[in-house]
Amino acid sequence: MVQKYRLYRKVEEQSTEFHEAFQNSLSLSEIYKVCDNFPYSPLAGIFRRGYMELMMRVEAVNGHGPAAEEAQREAVLRGLPALQRTLQKAAMAEMLSLERSLNWLGTTGAVTPFIGLFGTVIGIIDAFRGLGEGGPTTIQAVAPGISEALVATAAGLFAAVPAVIGYNHFIARLRQFGAEMDDFAAEFMNLVERSFG
């Protein structure tokens, strides 16, 4: 949980910084040059893949002068659907990277209460087995075994409660990152359409 918290904090900080750089930049190539300064930002990763797709379209047209510029503009406009797919794929890859090993936290939150309950049931069975083998049938004879058995449930809940809280917190942050990535991809598409349209 601590590792994910630190990672998501870096992601949030660098994404904010990258988005500011993107909005204040005068050219796409200038933004591309600073992408490596934001290794934790999924927005930088999306931009990098989108820019590479865009440059592949532009560089496919040979020549110089007004005719070549018009051909490049046409190539980019024809490639807008492919650029959009590239941005979507990049966003999915970034999201998968952010989700990595989060499933273990969810599994911990879901499974540990049952493991604790299993330990408690085994402990209670053992306590009642001791009663059945003879000896006094008082609460004093059974209580120590039952109290030891309940420790397993307490341990399971002790692990599960923070895991569930952490998992839900991180899932909410992932939704926020996903919305930011979608907004950025739309902003990137709008910029390309304005620049080449």
PyMOL commands that set and color helices and strands:
alter all, ss='L'
color gray80, all
select helices_A, chain A and resi 2-24+28-37+42-59+66-78+80-99+102-132+139-196
alter helices_A, ss='H'
color red, helices_A
deselect
rebuild
show_as cartoon
